């Protein structure tokens, strides 16, 4: 639009929105600026300017509306695509993880000799394996942990279990795995990039537990039960039904041990909780993340839940908090790891590496904490070949520094 009156556009529009008609605006401009023009002619010019401005405003508003709609659709598409990408990335990671496990299983012998022992009496031992976090590296001043340290601590644990088994004349041992065999890894990028490493960590964990089980089998018959923990889950969100809870590295390791040692009695049930009867004692295995602070009222609620279903529990055992606690009806094991940055800084717990055993006599139970912090005199199980083959990280490797600049005098 061309008009010599456009430079007065803002003033004209302001007068119009304040309720002035075209003729009144024309008279105002003639009086104010001494225009030499007929009022009728100026009135028509003012009308054209106002209609132009209003039309222009409507176009802008319409364009903004279109842009908002376009942005909304773009946001919906982005959310949809993000959900698909995360699903696809997780599926790809799990496919690679399973392929790597299959390749490793094919290279392993499934033939393992299991000893059978004659029953010696009405006494058994429950051996709790809690929070091993096998693939975790800890480098604190007062605690070190990697696969090699884990191997030594498991061997030390087996040594004392066998001593108690001989002392109590025990021929039956039940191994209660209460979760978190591997450490947490819930970032999808890391899971994709480390799927092969995760499968190797899984298999190294299987190796360690296989050696541990065979070590105990030298003195007693072995049964094994397992529940899943929260840290070793595959998905980033916790699951509370078995189909989701079994999507867990604890469950994978348990099933692989079953394949490798078919003559061992592996007890299966729900993934989150398992009730077993050992020498007349009804015992509940549970990881413990469901119990929050694990105070007496939480324990009572769990026992009440089972009582309503006709199951009277005599004892509960869990892990999760990496600190030993033993009461009359409940026991919590520490971890094989011991103190780490999370337990010390987030939970404010100064824990030590330890695991529990429970002597299950007829109508009696003796709970024993085995300290595993120091491993002097124990060389660990022979897994050097596997550590080398699977290129597992150790503290030495993680702390090794490359020399960039060196001065020789």
Order of alpha helices (4+ residues) and beta strands (2+ residues): alpha-alpha-alpha-beta-beta-beta-alpha-beta-alpha-alpha-beta-alpha-alpha-beta-beta-beta-alpha-beta-beta-beta-alpha-beta-beta-alpha-alpha
